[in-house]
Amino acid sequence: MSQPLTPTDLPHLRRCLALAAEALQAGDEPFGSILVDAQGQVLAEARNQVNALNALAHPELALAQWAAMHLAPAARATTTMYTSGEHCPMCAAAHGWVGLGKIVYLSSAAQLTQWLQELGAPPSPVQMLPIQTIVSGVEVAGPAEGELLQAIKDMQVAYHTASPGT
């Protein structure tokens, strides 16, 4: 079961929205994530770069890889990953294997799946599952409500309804 968002989460989630907007501007699906330490300091951030790099260039995977190279296991466990959308199964598995801490997201995988169905977008190549189905015992908060949720939905709609070549 997911926890509700807190006022402390909101600035970090707004940064995820800004990174998602950067991804959208670059022609990528709008996803952005940041990794924060136990004191609330941003350690690293990433945005979707599927078009620029490869189909695996999801921000959550990039941050899990960064953490594996730069943080001791004990430090990884105390981090919080803020992200614009609930992890896909690949990113959730990376999160679990690396031993990262809490996950806070703006939109759930179920919400994104519903939005894409409503838009007639092609289905995901993998089944979208709740994070807790893939990573046992991980603490999760989300989804957002109101303005923040609408902002990420609007970006997803913009990406999936854009004319080819834009």
C-alpha positions in Angstrom: 0.0 0.0 0.0 1.3 3.4 -0.9 1.6 6.3 1.6 0.4 9.8 0.9 2.7 12.5 -0.2 4.1 15.0 2.3 4.9 18.7 2.0 8.6 17.7 2.0 8.0 15.6 -1.1 6.5 18.5 -3.2 9.6 20.5 -4.1 11.4 17.3 -5.2 8.4 16.2 -7.3 8.3 19.6 -8.9 12.0 19.1 -9.9 10.9 15.8 -11.5 8.3 17.6 -13.5 10.9 20.0 -14.7 13.1 17.1 -15.8 10.1 15.5 -17.5 9.5 18.8 -19.3 13.2 18.8 -20.5 12.7 15.2 -21.8 9.5 16.2 -23.6 11.3 19.2 -25.1 14.0 16.9 -26.4 11.5 14.6 -28.0 11.5 11.9 -25.3 8.7 10.6 -23.2 8.3 12.9 -20.2 9.9 11.2 -17.3 12.3 12.7 -14.8 13.7 11.5 -11.5 16.0 12.6 -8.7 17.8 10.7 -6.0 17.9 12.3 -2.5 19.9 11.4 0.6 18.6 11.0 4.1 19.2 14.7 4.8 17.1 15.8 1.8 20.1 16.7 -0.4 19.8 15.9 -4.1 22.6 13.5 -5.0 21.8 13.0 -8.7 19.1 13.6 -11.3 18.2 12.2 -14.7 15.6 12.4 -17.4 14.4 10.1 -20.0 16.9 9.8 -22.8 15.5 6.9 -24.8 15.7 8.8 -28.1 19.3 10.1 -27.5 20.8 6.9 -26.0 18.7 3.7 -26.2 15.5 2.1 -25.2 16.9 1.4 -21.7 17.8 5.0 -20.9 15.1 5.5 -18.3 16.0 8.0 -15.5 15.3 5.6 -12.7 17.6 3.0 -14.2 20.3 5.7 -14.7 20.0 6.7 -11.0 20.2 3.1 -9.8 23.3 2.6 -11.8 24.8 5.9 -10.5 24.0 4.9 -6.9 25.7 1.5 -7.4 28.9 3.2 -8.5 28.9 6.1 -6.0 27.2 5.1 -2.8 27.9 2.4 -0.2 25.1 -0.1 0.4 24.1 1.5 3.7 23.8 5.0 2.1 21.8 3.6 -0.8 19.2 2.1 1.6 18.5 5.6 3.1 17.9 7.4 -0.2 14.6 8.4 -1.6 14.0 8.3 -5.4 11.5 10.9 -6.5 10.1 10.3 -10.0 7.4 11.6 -12.3 6.0 8.1 -12.8 6.0 4.8 -11.0 8.9 2.7 -12.0 8.5 0.3 -14.9 9.4 -3.4 -14.1 13.0 -2.9 -15.4 13.6 0.2 -13.2 11.9 -1.4 -10.2 14.1 -4.4 -10.5 17.2 -2.2 -10.7 16.0 -0.2 -7.7 15.6 -3.4 -5.7 18.9 -5.0 -6.8 20.9 -1.9 -5.9 19.1 -1.6 -2.6 17.8 1.9 -2.8 15.3 3.2 -0.3 11.9 4.8 -0.6 10.2 5.7 -3.9 7.9 8.7 -4.3 6.1 9.1 -7.6 3.7 11.6 -9.2 1.6 9.1 -11.3 1.1 5.4 -10.9 1.7 2.8 -13.5 -2.0 2.1 -13.5 -2.8 5.8 -14.2 -0.2 5.9 -17.1 -1.6 2.7 -18.6 -5.2 4.2 -18.5 -4.1 7.5 -20.0 -2.3 5.7 -22.8 -5.3 3.5 -23.5 -7.5 6.6 -23.6 -5.2 8.1 -26.2 -5.0 5.0 -28.3 -1.2 4.8 -27.8 0.6 1.6 -28.4 0.7 -0.7 -25.3 3.8 -1.0 -23.3 6.1 -3.9 -24.4 6.1 -5.1 -20.7 3.3 -5.5 -18.3 3.2 -2.5 -15.9 3.1 -3.7 -12.3 3.0 -1.9 -8.9 6.5 -1.4 -7.6 5.7 -3.5 -4.5 4.9 -6.5 -6.7 8.6 -6.4 -7.9 10.5 -5.0 -4.9 9.6 -6.6 -1.6 9.3 -4.3 1.4 10.0 -1.1 -0.4 8.4 2.0 1.0 6.3 3.8 -1.6 4.4 7.1 -1.6 2.2 8.4 -4.4 0.4 9.1 -6.6 0.1 12.9 -6.4 -3.3 14.6 -6.8 -4.5 17.9 -8.3 -2.1 20.2 -10.1 1.0 18.0 -10.0 -0.8 15.0 -11.3 -2.5 17.0 -14.0 0.8 18.5 -15.1 2.4 15.1 -15.7 -0.7 13.8 -17.4 -0.7 16.9 -19.7 2.9 16.1 -20.7 2.0 12.5 -21.4 -0.9 13.6 -23.5 1.3 16.1 -25.4 4.0 13.5 -26.1 1.5 10.8 -27.3 -0.6 13.2 -29.4 2.2 15.1 -31.1 2.4 14.9 -34.9 5.2 12.7 -36.2 8.5 14.5 -36.5 7.7 17.0 -33.7 
